[in-house]
Amino acid sequence: MKFIQRVAAFAWRSGVNAALPPMRSRVLWTRLPGCAVTLLAIAVVLSLAGCSEDSNLAASSATNAPMLIVPNASVGKLRAGMTVQQAVAELGEPKRKTANALEYPALGLAVMPGPDGVVQVVMCGDVTGINGPYVKAFAGRTKEGIGMRSTREEVIKAYGEPTRSEKSWGGLESLRYDSLGITFTLEGGKVCHMIVRLGGAQEPERAVKIELAPGAAKK
């Protein structure tokens, strides 16, 4: 239940219509009048074998080369305005590809293109929390040194007070910086996930659909 709560909290904060690593599940959020949001639990289905495989892959990639995060502009080789084809040319074929995302567990990130096929968002780290394997796998940091396991105090010192902050289910907190195009998710006061919007991509409607991956084991 705690895992599902964290997924739900993440979905509400992110506002990104995309499939997210490392889960294979389907959750539908709908926007209601007055900005109230109700979670319709269609199904929560985890592929245990797939999660284990991804965890091993991410853990083995804990020594990835550092990559620079430039707010609104780039995450490593991924740059604003880049197409899906160009992203694949830089990073190689993804471990998984869904209608909404290219997933790279070994790098600890997922690439989210818009309807035009241009990369809009890069999800970095692990939505499941500070001990998730994707926290170890993702090696990106901003020029101020902010990345996985940075403390809340370090984020505030680097960027000042956030545009918006929210505490939510599962003991998570989000710090959103509209000028940077970055939302930091923290567990226990340390960064475990980052949503990096490229090219000034605007936050879409607060609706998230996490798709069921092919072959996911049903429970």
Secondary structure, 3 states (H helix, E strand, C coil): CHHHHHHHHHHHHHCCCCCCCCCCCEEEEEECHHHCEEEEEEECCCCHHHHHHHHHHHHCCCCCCCEEEECECEECCEECCCEHHHHHHHHCCCCEECCCCEEEHHHCEEEEECCCCEEEEEEEECCCCCCCHHHHHCCEEECCCCECCCEHHHHHHHHCCCCEEEEEHHHEEEEEECCCCEEEEEECCEEEEEEEEECCCCCCCCCCECCCCCCCCCC
